[in-house]
Amino acid sequence: MKNFKLGIISILAILVLSGCGDKVTVDSGRVAKQLGTNGLEAAIRRAGAFRLDSCITTACPRFVVLDVFENTQTIASKYYISASKLNLELEVDIQYAVKEDDTSINKVYKRVKSVPVAGERKSIITTEQVFNTYIKPVSIGTIRTALNHYDIDNIMDNLSEVQIYVEKAFKEKLKDEPVIIKSLTFSLVSYPKVIVERREEEASVDAEKATKLKRLAADLIVLKERRKLDLEHARVAVEADKIISDSMDEHMATWLMLEAIQACAERTVGNCNIDIHPALLPSMGRR
Protein backbone atom coordinates (compact mmCIF):
# COMPACT_ATOMS: atom_id res chain seq x y z
CA MET A 1 0.00 0.00 0.00
CA LYS A 2 2.84 2.33 0.88
CA ASN A 3 4.52 1.72 -2.46
CA PHE A 4 1.22 2.38 -4.22
CA LYS A 5 0.87 5.78 -2.53
CA LEU A 6 4.45 6.65 -3.43
CA GLY A 7 3.72 5.72 -7.02
CA ILE A 8 0.64 7.96 -7.14
CA ILE A 9 2.61 10.87 -5.63
CA SER A 10 5.40 10.38 -8.17
CA ILE A 11 2.95 10.38 -11.06
CA LEU A 12 1.26 13.53 -9.75
CA ALA A 13 4.64 15.20 -9.30
CA ILE A 14 5.60 14.38 -12.89
CA LEU A 15 2.28 15.74 -14.18
CA VAL A 16 2.65 18.92 -12.13
CA LEU A 17 6.24 19.53 -13.18
CA SER A 18 5.55 18.81 -16.82
CA GLY A 19 2.35 20.81 -17.11
CA CYS A 20 2.94 23.88 -14.94
CA GLY A 21 5.60 26.44 -14.34
CA ASP A 22 6.72 26.38 -17.97
CA LYS A 23 9.69 28.57 -18.84
CA VAL A 24 8.71 31.19 -21.42
CA THR A 25 10.61 33.93 -23.22
CA VAL A 26 9.51 37.43 -24.17
CA ASP A 27 11.30 38.57 -27.33
CA SER A 28 12.52 42.09 -27.99
CA GLY A 29 9.75 44.28 -29.38
CA ARG A 30 7.12 42.43 -27.36
CA VAL A 31 5.61 42.47 -23.88
CA ALA A 32 3.55 39.82 -22.11
CA LYS A 33 1.12 39.11 -19.28
CA GLN A 34 -0.12 35.93 -17.67
CA LEU A 35 -3.82 35.14 -18.03
CA GLY A 36 -5.09 33.00 -15.16
CA THR A 37 -8.43 32.19 -13.61
CA ASN A 38 -8.53 35.67 -12.10
CA GLY A 39 -7.87 37.37 -15.43
CA LEU A 40 -4.76 39.19 -16.64
CA GLU A 41 -2.06 39.87 -14.11
CA ALA A 42 -1.19 43.51 -13.35
CA ALA A 43 2.51 43.07 -14.06
CA ILE A 44 3.89 43.65 -17.54
CA ARG A 45 6.61 41.22 -18.57
CA ARG A 46 9.16 42.81 -20.86
CA ALA A 47 12.00 41.24 -22.87
CA GLY A 48 13.51 38.30 -20.98
CA ALA A 49 12.66 34.83 -19.64
CA PHE A 50 10.43 33.75 -16.75
CA ARG A 51 8.27 30.80 -15.60
CA LEU A 52 4.49 30.67 -15.68
CA ASP A 53 2.75 30.21 -12.37
CA SER A 54 2.18 26.67 -11.11
CA CYS A 55 -1.30 25.28 -11.69
CA ILE A 56 -1.61 22.40 -9.22
CA THR A 57 -4.96 23.50 -7.91
CA THR A 58 -6.12 25.89 -10.65
CA ALA A 59 -6.33 26.04 -14.41
CA CYS A 60 -2.95 26.52 -16.04
CA PRO A 61 -2.26 30.16 -16.99
CA ARG A 62 -1.84 31.34 -20.56
CA PHE A 63 0.90 33.55 -21.87
CA VAL A 64 -0.57 36.65 -23.64
CA VAL A 65 1.94 38.41 -25.88
CA LEU A 66 1.52 41.95 -27.24
CA ASP A 67 3.59 43.15 -30.22
CA VAL A 68 4.94 46.65 -29.55
CA PHE A 69 7.53 46.80 -32.34
CA GLU A 70 7.16 49.19 -35.28
CA ASN A 71 5.14 48.05 -38.28
CA THR A 72 3.87 49.62 -41.52
CA GLN A 73 0.41 49.36 -43.06
CA THR A 74 -0.85 50.90 -46.31
CA ILE A 75 -4.13 52.75 -46.70
CA ALA A 76 -5.30 53.02 -50.33
CA SER A 77 -8.37 55.04 -51.24
CA LYS A 78 -9.90 57.78 -53.42
CA TYR A 79 -10.39 61.19 -51.88
CA TYR A 80 -12.75 63.83 -53.22
CA ILE A 81 -10.99 67.20 -53.29
CA SER A 82 -13.82 69.72 -53.08
CA ALA A 83 -11.78 72.75 -54.23
CA SER A 84 -10.99 70.98 -57.54
CA LYS A 85 -14.22 68.92 -57.69
CA LEU A 86 -12.15 65.87 -58.62
CA ASN A 87 -11.01 62.59 -57.02
CA LEU A 88 -7.42 61.95 -56.01
CA GLU A 89 -6.20 58.35 -55.68
CA LEU A 90 -3.68 57.95 -52.90
CA GLU A 91 -1.74 55.18 -51.16
CA VAL A 92 -0.40 56.13 -47.74
CA ASP A 93 2.21 54.09 -45.84
CA ILE A 94 1.76 54.52 -42.09
CA GLN A 95 4.54 53.42 -39.74
CA TYR A 96 3.25 52.99 -36.19
CA ALA A 97 3.79 51.24 -32.87
CA VAL A 98 2.19 50.76 -29.46
CA LYS A 99 3.39 53.33 -26.96
CA GLU A 100 5.66 51.59 -24.47
CA ASP A 101 4.42 53.18 -21.25
CA ASP A 102 2.47 50.92 -18.87
CA THR A 103 -0.79 52.89 -19.20
CA SER A 104 -0.87 52.53 -23.00
CA ILE A 105 0.01 48.83 -22.87
CA ASN A 106 -2.74 48.15 -20.35
CA LYS A 107 -5.25 50.00 -22.56
CA VAL A 108 -4.42 47.70 -25.47
CA TYR A 109 -4.72 44.55 -23.33
CA LYS A 110 -8.09 45.78 -22.08
CA ARG A 111 -9.55 46.59 -25.51
CA VAL A 112 -7.97 44.20 -28.04
CA LYS A 113 -8.79 40.49 -27.85
CA SER A 114 -5.81 38.16 -28.18
CA VAL A 115 -5.74 35.27 -30.64
CA PRO A 116 -4.72 31.78 -29.35
CA VAL A 117 -1.65 30.16 -30.90
CA ALA A 118 -2.42 26.60 -31.96
CA GLY A 119 -0.69 23.92 -29.87
CA GLU A 120 0.63 26.38 -27.27
CA ARG A 121 -0.58 27.83 -24.01
CA LYS A 122 -0.09 31.22 -25.55
CA SER A 123 -2.12 33.87 -27.33
CA ILE A 124 -1.03 37.03 -29.13
CA ILE A 125 -2.15 40.56 -29.96
CA THR A 126 -0.51 41.49 -33.25
CA THR A 127 0.44 44.90 -34.64
CA GLU A 128 -2.17 44.34 -37.37
CA GLN A 129 -4.89 44.00 -34.71
CA VAL A 130 -3.66 47.20 -33.08
CA PHE A 131 -3.76 48.99 -36.44
CA ASN A 132 -7.26 47.75 -37.23
CA THR A 133 -8.50 48.78 -33.78
CA TYR A 134 -7.04 52.26 -33.40
CA ILE A 135 -5.70 53.61 -36.71
CA LYS A 136 -7.68 52.19 -39.61
CA PRO A 137 -11.12 53.39 -38.42
CA VAL A 138 -9.97 57.05 -38.43
CA SER A 139 -7.53 56.94 -41.36
CA ILE A 140 -9.81 57.73 -44.32
CA GLY A 141 -11.57 60.61 -42.58
CA THR A 142 -8.33 62.09 -41.23
CA ILE A 143 -6.60 61.95 -44.61
CA ARG A 144 -9.64 63.39 -46.44
CA THR A 145 -10.00 66.30 -44.02
CA ALA A 146 -6.30 67.15 -44.22
CA LEU A 147 -6.16 66.93 -48.03
CA ASN A 148 -9.12 69.28 -48.39
CA HIS A 149 -7.02 72.16 -47.06
CA TYR A 150 -5.56 72.16 -50.59
CA ASP A 151 -6.67 71.87 -54.19
CA ILE A 152 -5.11 69.30 -56.51
CA ASP A 153 -2.74 71.79 -58.12
CA ASN A 154 -1.43 72.75 -54.66
CA ILE A 155 -0.96 69.07 -53.82
CA MET A 156 1.01 68.49 -57.05
CA ASP A 157 3.22 71.52 -56.43
CA ASN A 158 3.74 70.99 -52.67
CA LEU A 159 3.53 67.23 -52.13
CA SER A 160 6.11 67.11 -49.31
CA GLU A 161 4.34 69.92 -47.46
CA VAL A 162 0.97 68.16 -47.84
CA GLN A 163 2.46 64.88 -46.62
CA ILE A 164 3.81 66.59 -43.48
CA TYR A 165 0.42 68.22 -42.88
CA VAL A 166 -1.41 64.88 -43.13
CA GLU A 167 1.10 63.26 -40.75
CA LYS A 168 0.57 66.03 -38.18
CA ALA A 169 -3.20 65.59 -38.53
CA PHE A 170 -2.85 61.85 -37.79
CA LYS A 171 -0.69 62.45 -34.73
CA GLU A 172 -3.16 65.00 -33.40
CA LYS A 173 -6.09 62.63 -34.00
CA LEU A 174 -4.41 59.76 -32.12
CA LYS A 175 -2.66 61.73 -29.39
CA ASP A 176 -4.87 60.23 -26.64
CA GLU A 177 -4.70 56.67 -27.98
CA PRO A 178 -2.12 54.04 -26.95
CA VAL A 179 -0.46 54.10 -30.39
CA ILE A 180 2.04 56.47 -31.97
CA ILE A 181 2.56 57.39 -35.63
CA LYS A 182 6.27 57.14 -36.40
CA SER A 183 6.06 58.34 -40.00
CA LEU A 184 3.63 58.77 -42.87
CA THR A 185 4.54 58.59 -46.56
CA PHE A 186 2.62 59.00 -49.81
CA SER A 187 3.78 55.85 -51.60
CA LEU A 188 1.60 56.34 -54.68
CA VAL A 189 -0.32 59.36 -55.97
CA SER A 190 -2.58 59.12 -59.04
CA TYR A 191 -3.74 62.54 -60.21
CA PRO A 192 -6.91 63.05 -62.29
CA LYS A 193 -6.32 62.63 -66.03
CA VAL A 194 -7.74 66.07 -66.84
CA ILE A 195 -5.22 67.73 -64.50
CA VAL A 196 -2.30 65.72 -65.87
CA GLU A 197 -3.21 66.54 -69.49
CA ARG A 198 -3.56 70.23 -68.68
CA ARG A 199 -0.19 70.24 -66.93
CA GLU A 200 1.44 68.50 -69.89
CA GLU A 201 -0.04 71.07 -72.29
CA GLU A 202 1.16 73.92 -70.09
CA ALA A 203 4.61 72.35 -69.90
CA SER A 204 4.72 72.09 -73.71
CA VAL A 205 3.77 75.77 -74.08
CA ASP A 206 6.32 76.76 -71.45
CA ALA A 207 9.01 74.75 -73.26
CA GLU A 208 8.17 76.48 -76.55
CA LYS A 209 8.33 79.88 -74.84
CA ALA A 210 11.66 78.99 -73.29
CA THR A 211 13.04 78.01 -76.71
CA LYS A 212 11.87 81.31 -78.22
CA LEU A 213 13.38 83.26 -75.34
CA LYS A 214 16.71 81.48 -75.80
CA ARG A 215 16.62 82.25 -79.53
CA LEU A 216 15.82 85.94 -78.87
CA ALA A 217 18.61 86.14 -76.31
CA ALA A 218 21.08 84.69 -78.82
CA ASP A 219 19.88 87.15 -81.52
CA LEU A 220 20.27 90.02 -79.07
CA ILE A 221 23.86 89.01 -78.34
CA VAL A 222 24.64 88.94 -82.09
CA LEU A 223 22.94 92.33 -82.55
CA LYS A 224 24.95 93.84 -79.71
CA GLU A 225 28.18 92.51 -81.21
CA ARG A 226 27.28 93.95 -84.61
CA ARG A 227 26.43 97.30 -83.03
CA LYS A 228 29.78 97.33 -81.25
CA LEU A 229 31.53 96.56 -84.56
CA ASP A 230 29.63 99.32 -86.39
CA LEU A 231 30.52 101.80 -83.68
CA GLU A 232 34.16 100.76 -83.87
CA HIS A 233 34.17 101.24 -87.66
CA ALA A 234 32.58 104.68 -87.27
CA ARG A 235 35.15 105.64 -84.66
CA VAL A 236 38.01 104.56 -86.92
CA ALA A 237 36.52 106.49 -89.86
CA VAL A 238 36.23 109.66 -87.77
CA GLU A 239 39.80 109.33 -86.59
CA ALA A 240 41.00 108.74 -90.17
CA ASP A 241 39.17 111.86 -91.39
CA LYS A 242 40.73 113.86 -88.59
CA ILE A 243 44.22 112.63 -89.48
CA ILE A 244 43.74 113.49 -93.15
CA SER A 245 42.31 116.90 -92.30
CA ASP A 246 45.17 117.73 -89.91
CA SER A 247 47.88 116.68 -92.38
CA MET A 248 46.40 118.30 -95.52
CA ASP A 249 48.02 121.42 -97.05
CA GLU A 250 47.52 123.24 -100.39
CA HIS A 251 50.09 121.24 -102.32
CA MET A 252 48.77 117.90 -101.10
CA ALA A 253 45.19 118.93 -101.95
CA THR A 254 46.20 119.96 -105.48
CA TRP A 255 48.08 116.71 -106.04
CA LEU A 256 45.17 114.58 -104.82
CA MET A 257 42.77 116.57 -107.00
CA LEU A 258 44.88 116.01 -110.09
CA GLU A 259 45.17 112.32 -109.28
CA ALA A 260 41.42 112.07 -109.02
CA ILE A 261 40.86 113.94 -112.33
CA GLN A 262 43.33 111.67 -114.12
CA ALA A 263 41.74 108.52 -112.74
CA CYS A 264 38.30 109.75 -113.73
CA ALA A 265 39.44 110.64 -117.24
CA GLU A 266 40.87 107.16 -117.73
CA ARG A 267 37.57 105.54 -116.72
CA THR A 268 35.07 107.77 -118.51
CA VAL A 269 34.47 109.83 -121.64
CA GLY A 270 32.84 113.28 -121.35
CA ASN A 271 31.88 114.83 -118.07
CA CYS A 272 33.77 113.54 -115.05
CA ASN A 273 32.07 113.66 -111.65
CA ILE A 274 34.56 113.56 -108.79
CA ASP A 275 33.72 112.84 -105.15
CA ILE A 276 35.84 115.17 -103.08
CA HIS A 277 36.83 113.99 -99.58
CA PRO A 278 35.62 116.52 -96.97
CA ALA A 279 39.20 116.89 -95.77
CA LEU A 280 40.20 118.46 -99.15
CA LEU A 281 37.57 121.19 -99.05
CA PRO A 282 39.34 123.61 -96.69
CA SER A 283 42.58 123.35 -98.69
CA MET A 284 40.79 123.83 -102.01
CA GLY A 285 38.92 126.81 -100.61
CA ARG A 286 42.23 128.53 -99.96
CA ARG A 287 43.14 128.49 -103.67
Buried (B, 14 or more C-beta within 10 A) or exposed (E): EEEEEEEEEEEEEEEEEEEBBBEBEBEEEBBBBBBBEEEBBEEBBEEEEBEBBBBEEEEBBBBBBBBBEBBBBEBEBEBEBEBBEBBBEBBBBBBBBBBEEEEBBBBBBEEBEBEEEEEEBBBBBBBEBBBEBBBBEEBBEBBBEBBBEBBBBBBBEEEEEBBEBBBEBBBEBBEEBBBBBBEBBBEEBEBBEEBEEEBEEEEEEEEEEEEEEEEEEEEEEEEEEEEEEEEEEEEEEEEEEEEBBEEBEEEBBBEBBEEBEEEBEEEEEEEBEEEEEEBBEEBBEEE
